[in-house]
Amino acid sequence: MILKELLEIDEEKRLDFVKANKAAILKAKKGQLKTCDAVYSAPRYTKTTATKADGTGESGIYEIVGNSVGFLDSHQDVSMRGSFDKTVQERGNQVPILVNHDHTPSAIFARNMGVEIKEIPIKQLGYDMVGTTQVVAAKIAPVYDAKMATLYANGEVKQHSIGLKYIKIELAMNDDSDNEAYANWNKYLPEVINRSEAEKLNYFFAVKEQQLFEISAVIFGSNQYTPTLSLQEEPRKALKQLKPIDWKAKFLSIN
């Protein structure tokens, strides 16, 4: 696959490869369901800002970030402002909350309590920079899995990711031999939060519109700036009432 070739090719040859295969790469990116399949290239500890009350009025509510706008991820993609507006409005409150992009009913561990686009300080995502950015924020209640509920209560789930499909994506490239890509470079580069990473590559893919399919709790995400923002304390009684999943049986059932 051409996207695999792009990720595996030597860094000094990547720009030429992108120039020679622009149309095929853009087509492939729009044709795939993108999930968490790579670790961000410059890992940084992601802080959480958990509190014991977030004003939601329901116990066991955690506000998480499924994706944050403006960060260059390991796929060399950058979600631009407004790219999630349409999909969140149309289907945000219906998407499932999963474990590690496992697209099976048994992987649903939390109830979707609402998804919205929020503007939050960049520093709240664990990245040391002044300013704000948009995030896909979801309120979730991990009521279907006692182990996951405990992990959230202990602050051990620190990253999240989303399953999505690109609808509109453009190449931004620091090369004036391609007028369109070079214009995109000058237009979108100021919106890239980890700009130095884009400048090392001399290109990136600006995502203008995307479709949201699911939100997952993960260990590592391709965009690492996706923490748990806040929570209301889960009562111990509620935790005890949840039955733990037989993980061995679950593994055997899907393999």
N, C-alpha and C positions, 0 to 999 in steps of 0.2 A: 504494500500500500504506500501511496505517495506520502502520506502524513508520517508514517513510520520512517521512511527514508529521510524526511526532513529533520526529524528528531535525532536520527542516528548519524547523519552526515557530519564531517568535521566542521567545526565552527567557521574556519576561514573560507569554507566553500559554500556556506549556507546562503549567503546573499545571492550569489550567482545561481544557485539552485532555485531559489524563490523567483528570481527574475525569469528564468527559463520555463518555470512550471506554474506561473501565477494562476492561470485559469483553472488548471487541474486541482491545485491546492484549495482554492476557494470553493470549488464544486465539492470536493471531498469533505471539507469542513462543514458545509451546509447539509451534506448527506448523512452525517453520522449522528448518533445519540451520544453526546459527550458526557462522560462521568469522571469521577476521580480516578484517573489512571496514571498519575505521575505526581511526585513530590516536588513542591516548589524548589527552584534551583538555589535559592539563598535562604535557607530556613531561619526563622526568627521565632523566639518564644512568643506565643500568643497569650496575652493576659486575659483574664476574665474579670468582669465587674459585677459579680453576683451580689445581690442584696436580699434581705429577708422579706421584703415587701415591695411590689412594683405597682400597686394600685389596681390590679386587675380584678380583685374581688373573688378570686378562686384559688384554692390551695393547689400547690404542685405545678404552678405555671412557670415555664422557663421561656425567656425571650432569646432567641438565637439568631445568628446571621447565617443565612444560607449562601449568600454571595455578596461580595463588596465590589463596587464600581471603581474603575480607575487603576487597578493593579495589573501589571503584566504577569501572567501566570506561566506555568511550565510548558504550555502549548503555544506560547508566544501570542496569546490572545489577550485583549483588553476589553472588558465590558464598559461601554460608554454610557454616559448619563442618558436616561430615558429608554434604554434598551429593554428594560424589564417592565415598563409601565403598562403596556397593552396586555401582556400575558398575566401579570399579577391581577389586573382589574378583571380579566375574563375568567381565570381559573385558579387564582392563588389560594383561595380558601378550600379548594377541593383536592389539592395535591397531597399524596401520602407522605408520612414522615417515617423514613426507613433507617435500617442499619446497613451502612456500607454499600449502598446502591444495589442491594439484593432485591431484585424485582419479583418478589413472591409475597403473597399475603401474610405469611408468617413473619416477615421482616418488619411489618408495621408495629412499631413499639410505642408510638405516641399519638395522641389525638391532635389534629390540626385545629388550633383555636383562632386562627386568623393570620393572614400574610399581608404585609404592606411594604411599600417603599418608604424608607425613612432617611433623613439627613442626620448624620451623627459626626462627632469629631473623629478625625483620623486616628488620633492618639488612643481613642477608646477601643480601637481594633488592635492595639499593640504595636503600631508603627509610629515612630517618633517623628511626627511632622505636624506643623500647624495647619489648620484648615479643616474642612468637612468633606464628606463624600456620601453618596447614596449607598444604601444597603438593602438587600432583600431580607427583611426581618420577619420572623415567624414566632408566634406564641404557641408553645406546645405543652401538652400534659402527658408525660410518659406513664400512662396508666395500664398499658398492656404487658409490661415486662418488668418484673420486680428488680432484676439485676440492673437494667438500664436506669430505672428510677433511682436506685442507690448510687450508681455512678454519677448521675446528674446532681444528686443531693450532696455528694462528696466533692463536687467540682472537678471530676476526672474526665469529663467530656469537654474538650476545649476547641475542637475544630468541626466544621460542617462543610458540606458540599451539596451541589445540586445536580440533578440530571436534567439536561436541556438539549435543545436543538437550535442551531443558528438559522435565523430567517434572513437577516441582512448582515453581511460582513464585507469589509473592504480592506485591501492591503495598503498599509502606510509604509513607505520605503524612502530612505535617505539617498535617493539616486534620481537626479534630474533627467535621466534618459527615459523615464516613464513619468509623463506629465501628471497623470491622475494619481499615481501612488505617491509621487513627491508632494503634490498638493495636499494629500491626506496626511502625510508626515508632518508638514508644517501646521496643518489644522488641528490634528489630534494629539501630537506629542505634548503640548502644554497641559493636557488633561491626564497624562500618565503620572501616577503618584510616585512609583519607583522608576523615575525617568532614566536614571543612570543605566538600568538594566536594558532598557530599550535602545539607548544610545550605543551600548556595546554591540547589540545585534545589528543596528542600522535598519531594522524593520520590525513591524509587528502587525497583527491583524485586529482592526478596530471593529468590534461587534456593535452594530447599530440596533438590531432587534433580535430577540431570542425567545424561545418558547420553553416555559418551565414545566417539567414533568414530575419531579419529586425533590424532596429535601432529605439529605442523609446525615446521620452522625458518623464521623470517620475519625481515624487516627491521624492521617495526614491528608491534606487536600491540595489540589493543584494551585489553589489560591489560599494561602495559609491564614489570611486575615479574616477569619470567619468564626468568631468566638461565641460563647454563651454570654449574653449581655446581662440578664437579670433573672430573678426567680422569686417565687413565693415559697416559703418553707413547706415541704411535704410532711404532713403529720405522720408520725411513726405508725399510728393505727392503720392508716391507708396503705403504707408500705407492707405491713404484715399481711394484709388481706390479699395482696397480689401473689399469684402463684408463679414460681420461677419456671422458665422455659427449660425443657429437657434438650440441651444444646446438642448432645450426642445424637438423639433421635432426629433432631432437625437437620443435622449435617447429613445423616444417612438418607433422609427423605429427599434431599435435593442433589445427591451425587449418585 
